[in-house]
Amino acid sequence: MGASQYELLTLFADGGAMMYPLVLCSLIALGVIIAKFWTLWVAHRHTRRVLVNVEEAARAGNLEQAMEIASDTPGPTAAILLAGLRRIRRVTVAEGEVDQAVTTTGAIELSFLERGLVVLATVANVAPLMGFLGTVAGMILAFASIEAAGDVDPALVAGGIKVALLTTATGLAIAIPVNIAYNYFVTRIDSLILDMEQGTQQILNLAWDLEKGGKLTVVRKKKALRPLSGVGSRSSAVARGVAGSAPASGTPSEA
């Protein structure tokens, strides 16, 4: 184990200055990957169970128990159910209020789920570029050694070529697993979005059924009627007055 550690330190030292930002990128990506694994696992762990339990409690008329189940369960789907149940519990809601509540909660939860993906995407794109930059720097060192010696000696250019190969390999070794993790997290988030849509539909169906059963009152918004211009207004009266007085401006009557 000591020999392998020595070899790693030697490779790190031989890679040049570009190895420091590459190692920093790898550490940042590793921390984000661990955090995202934990977050998405917790968010998806009890999704199916909370959907079934909340629907059973709500259909039985026990909204308080349904809210307690949703409140005790972590995850975006439970948060959407809780937001809708809080509106339904008030018995009287405005038109579109439940829909707006679950939509807003879903947007907030989705932004939380996508947190950190930008960091992974940045590392996956930047790490190979840093490796290529190290490659260019290594080749510059190799040609500088040839120029200084005035002769092509493999021993002179070997150091620069080694730097070029090490930084390129390190950048690709970082970018490949980070890119795989990024695509995996995107797939998991898409699955959670489907669960969130299912929870939204469940709340809307519950509100609809309660409204039909007379247990929920939805206050409809009245549409304001705007009077048409010139109809029944002062301008039309003036126009009628002008039209009635038109004959007075012509020849006088026989009387």
C-alpha positions as CSV (number, residue, x, y, z in Angstrom):
1,M,0.0,0.0,0.0
2,G,2.9,2.3,0.7
3,A,4.4,1.7,-2.7
4,S,1.0,2.5,-4.4
5,Q,0.7,5.7,-2.4
6,Y,4.2,6.7,-3.4
7,E,3.3,6.0,-7.1
8,L,0.2,8.2,-6.9
9,L,2.1,11.0,-5.3
10,T,4.8,10.7,-7.9
11,L,2.2,10.8,-10.7
12,F,0.6,13.8,-9.1
13,A,4.0,15.6,-8.9
14,D,4.9,14.6,-12.5
15,G,1.6,15.9,-13.8
16,G,2.5,19.5,-13.1
17,A,0.6,22.5,-11.8
18,M,-2.6,21.5,-13.7
19,M,-3.1,18.5,-11.4
20,Y,-4.1,20.8,-8.5
21,P,-7.3,22.2,-10.1
22,L,-8.1,18.7,-11.4
23,V,-7.9,17.2,-8.0
24,L,-10.1,20.1,-6.6
25,C,-12.7,19.4,-9.3
26,S,-12.7,15.8,-8.4
27,L,-13.3,16.5,-4.7
28,I,-16.1,18.9,-5.4
29,A,-17.8,16.5,-7.8
30,L,-17.4,13.7,-5.2
31,G,-19.1,15.7,-2.5
32,V,-22.0,16.7,-4.8
33,I,-22.5,13.1,-6.0
34,I,-22.7,11.8,-2.4
35,A,-25.1,14.5,-1.4
36,K,-27.3,13.9,-4.5
37,F,-27.4,10.2,-3.9
38,W,-28.6,10.7,-0.4
39,T,-31.1,13.4,-1.3
40,L,-32.8,11.5,-4.1
41,W,-32.9,8.3,-2.2
42,V,-34.7,10.0,0.7
43,A,-37.0,11.8,-1.7
44,H,-38.1,8.6,-3.5
45,R,-38.0,6.2,-0.5
46,H,-41.6,6.4,0.7
47,T,-43.3,7.9,-2.3
48,R,-45.6,5.0,-3.1
49,R,-46.6,4.4,0.5
50,V,-47.5,8.1,1.1
51,L,-49.6,8.2,-2.0
52,V,-51.6,5.2,-0.9
53,N,-51.9,6.2,2.8
54,V,-52.9,9.8,2.1
55,E,-55.6,8.8,-0.4
56,E,-57.0,6.2,2.0
57,A,-57.2,8.7,4.9
58,A,-58.6,11.5,2.8
59,R,-61.3,9.3,1.2
60,A,-62.3,8.2,4.7
61,G,-62.9,11.8,5.6
62,N,-59.9,12.1,8.0
63,L,-58.0,15.0,6.5
64,E,-56.1,15.7,9.7
65,Q,-54.6,12.2,9.6
66,A,-53.8,12.5,5.9
67,M,-52.0,15.8,6.6
68,E,-50.1,14.2,9.4
69,I,-49.0,11.4,7.1
70,A,-47.8,13.8,4.5
71,S,-46.1,16.0,7.0
72,D,-44.1,13.1,8.5
73,T,-42.9,11.9,5.1
74,P,-40.0,13.6,3.5
75,G,-39.9,14.1,-0.2
76,P,-41.5,16.3,-3.0
77,T,-44.6,14.2,-3.5
78,A,-45.5,14.4,0.2
79,A,-44.9,18.2,0.1
80,I,-47.3,18.6,-2.8
81,L,-50.0,16.4,-1.0
82,L,-49.6,18.5,2.2
83,A,-49.9,21.8,0.3
84,G,-53.2,20.6,-1.4
85,L,-54.6,19.2,1.8
86,R,-54.0,22.4,3.7
87,R,-56.2,24.2,1.2
88,I,-58.9,21.6,1.1
89,R,-59.2,21.5,4.9
90,R,-60.5,25.0,4.9
91,V,-63.7,23.8,3.3
92,T,-64.0,27.0,1.2
93,V,-61.4,27.7,-1.4
94,A,-61.2,30.1,-4.3
95,E,-61.3,28.8,-7.8
96,G,-57.9,27.6,-8.9
97,E,-56.4,28.0,-5.4
98,V,-55.6,24.3,-4.9
99,D,-54.1,24.0,-8.4
100,Q,-51.9,27.1,-7.8
101,A,-50.8,25.8,-4.4
102,V,-49.6,22.4,-5.7
103,T,-48.0,23.9,-8.8
104,T,-46.0,26.4,-6.7
105,T,-44.9,23.7,-4.3
106,G,-43.9,21.4,-7.2
107,A,-41.8,24.2,-8.7
108,I,-40.0,24.8,-5.4
109,E,-39.4,21.1,-4.8
110,L,-38.1,20.6,-8.4
111,S,-35.6,23.4,-8.0
112,F,-34.4,21.7,-4.8
113,L,-34.0,18.3,-6.6
114,E,-32.0,19.9,-9.4
115,R,-29.6,21.7,-7.0
116,G,-26.0,20.6,-7.7
117,L,-26.6,19.3,-11.2
118,V,-25.0,22.5,-12.6
119,V,-21.9,21.8,-10.6
120,L,-21.6,18.2,-12.0
121,A,-22.2,19.4,-15.5
122,T,-19.5,22.1,-15.1
123,V,-17.0,19.6,-13.8
124,A,-17.7,17.1,-16.5
125,N,-17.1,19.8,-19.2
126,V,-14.2,21.6,-17.6
127,A,-12.1,18.7,-16.4
128,P,-11.2,17.4,-19.9
129,L,-10.5,21.0,-21.0
130,M,-8.1,21.3,-18.1
131,G,-6.5,18.1,-19.1
132,F,-6.0,19.3,-22.7
133,L,-4.6,22.6,-21.3
134,G,-2.1,20.5,-19.4
135,T,-1.4,18.6,-22.6
136,V,-0.6,21.8,-24.5
137,A,1.6,23.0,-21.6
138,G,3.5,19.7,-21.6
139,M,4.1,19.8,-25.3
140,I,5.3,23.4,-25.0
141,L,7.8,22.2,-22.4
142,A,8.9,19.4,-24.7
143,F,9.6,21.6,-27.6
144,A,11.3,24.2,-25.3
145,S,13.7,21.4,-24.2
146,I,14.4,20.5,-27.8
147,E,15.0,24.1,-28.6
148,A,17.4,24.6,-25.7
149,A,19.4,21.4,-26.5
150,G,19.5,22.0,-30.2
151,D,19.0,18.2,-30.7
152,V,16.1,15.8,-30.5
153,D,16.9,13.7,-27.4
154,P,14.1,11.4,-26.1
155,A,15.3,12.0,-22.5
156,L,14.8,15.7,-22.9
157,V,11.3,15.6,-24.3
158,A,10.0,12.7,-22.1
159,G,9.2,15.0,-19.2
160,G,7.0,17.2,-21.2
161,I,5.2,14.4,-22.9
162,K,4.6,12.7,-19.6
163,V,3.0,15.8,-18.3
164,A,0.8,16.0,-21.4
165,L,-0.4,12.3,-21.0
166,L,-0.9,12.5,-17.2
167,T,-3.1,15.6,-17.3
168,T,-5.2,14.4,-20.2
169,A,-5.8,11.0,-18.5
170,T,-6.7,12.7,-15.2
171,G,-9.2,15.0,-16.8
172,L,-10.9,12.2,-18.7
173,A,-10.8,10.0,-15.6
174,I,-12.7,12.7,-13.7
175,A,-15.1,13.6,-16.4
176,I,-16.3,10.1,-17.3
177,P,-17.7,9.0,-13.9
178,V,-19.1,12.6,-13.3
179,N,-21.0,12.5,-16.6
180,I,-22.4,9.0,-15.8
181,A,-23.5,10.3,-12.3
182,Y,-25.1,13.4,-13.9
183,N,-27.2,11.3,-16.4
184,Y,-28.2,8.9,-13.6
185,F,-29.4,11.8,-11.4
186,V,-31.4,13.3,-14.3
187,T,-33.1,10.0,-14.8
188,R,-34.0,9.8,-11.1
189,I,-35.3,13.3,-11.1
190,D,-37.5,12.5,-14.1
191,S,-38.9,9.6,-12.2
192,L,-39.6,11.9,-9.2
193,I,-41.4,14.4,-11.5
194,L,-43.8,11.6,-12.5
195,D,-44.5,10.9,-8.9
196,M,-45.1,14.6,-8.2
197,E,-47.5,14.7,-11.1
198,Q,-49.3,11.7,-9.7
199,G,-49.6,13.4,-6.3
200,T,-50.9,16.6,-8.0
201,Q,-53.6,14.6,-9.9
202,Q,-54.6,12.8,-6.7
203,I,-55.1,16.1,-4.8
204,L,-57.1,17.6,-7.7
205,N,-59.3,14.5,-8.0
206,L,-59.9,14.6,-4.2
207,A,-60.9,18.3,-4.4
208,W,-63.3,17.5,-7.3
209,D,-64.9,14.6,-5.5
210,L,-65.4,16.7,-2.3
211,E,-66.9,19.5,-4.3
212,K,-69.4,17.1,-5.9
213,G,-70.2,15.7,-2.5
214,G,-70.9,19.1,-1.1
215,K,-68.0,18.9,1.4
216,L,-65.9,21.6,-0.4
217,T,-67.1,24.9,-1.6
218,V,-65.3,26.5,-4.5
219,V,-65.8,30.3,-4.8
220,R,-66.1,31.1,-8.5
221,K,-64.6,34.3,-9.8
222,K,-67.2,36.6,-11.3
223,K,-66.2,38.1,-14.7
224,A,-66.6,41.9,-14.8
225,L,-68.7,43.1,-17.7
226,R,-67.2,46.1,-19.5
227,P,-69.7,48.4,-21.2
228,L,-69.3,48.8,-25.0
229,S,-68.1,52.2,-26.1
230,G,-70.9,54.4,-27.5
231,V,-73.7,52.1,-26.5
232,G,-76.0,53.6,-23.8
233,S,-73.3,56.2,-22.9
234,R,-73.2,59.9,-23.0
235,S,-71.7,60.0,-26.5
236,S,-74.6,58.0,-27.9
237,A,-77.0,60.5,-26.3
238,V,-75.2,63.4,-27.8
239,A,-75.2,61.6,-31.1
240,R,-79.0,61.1,-30.9
241,G,-79.5,64.8,-29.9
242,V,-77.5,65.9,-32.9
243,A,-79.4,63.6,-35.2
244,G,-82.7,65.0,-33.9
245,S,-81.7,68.6,-34.4
246,A,-80.5,68.1,-37.9
247,P,-83.7,69.3,-39.7
248,A,-83.5,72.6,-37.8
249,S,-80.4,73.5,-39.7
250,G,-82.1,73.3,-43.0
251,T,-85.1,75.2,-44.5
252,P,-87.8,76.4,-42.0
253,S,-91.0,74.3,-41.7
254,E,-94.3,75.4,-43.3
255,A,-95.8,76.1,-39.9
